[in-house]
Structure formats: structure tokens, C-alpha cells
Amino acid sequence: MNTINNYIDKLTPEFVPIVIKLRSIIKHTLPQIIEKMSYNIPFYYHEGPLCYINVRKNYVDVGFTKGYALSNKHRLLNMKD
């Protein structure tokens, strides 16, 4: 079975603490969130798919499935086209 822990175990060591911290933040912010592997990466569900953690070649990506709906009034989010 492909679990989040298996995913983390296979990561390059430099990304492990980052993914563990992000996972902790997500799970503590929304204790009712459902965590499961989807598309071979960790996805988090709350009233539908909410976000995911994806380790890329040189960085860790936290993506929001409906990111276009997020407020960015303080211009803190990098909204790529």
C-alpha cells in the first residue's frame, strides 16, 4: 500500500523535514482533514480536495486545488498564470 509515510521515506533527505513540517501544519490547522495519496503524492481533503504536497526536483510545492479562489489582498501569494 502506498502511504504518505512511504512517500516520505523515498524522498531525498533534504526534503524530508520540509514535507514533515508542512504535513504537520496542515493536519494541525484542520484536524478533520482527510489525508491520502492521490496521483502518487499526498493530497488533503476537506469538503473536497483542498491541497497537496509535491516534491519537485529542486523544491517542495504546496498547491491548492482551487487556488484561484484564495484571497491575495496582501499580495503574499505568487499567482502564476
Helices and strands as residue ranges (DSSP letters): H 4-9, G 13-15, H 16-29, E 34-38, E 41-45, E 49-55, E 60-64, G 67-69
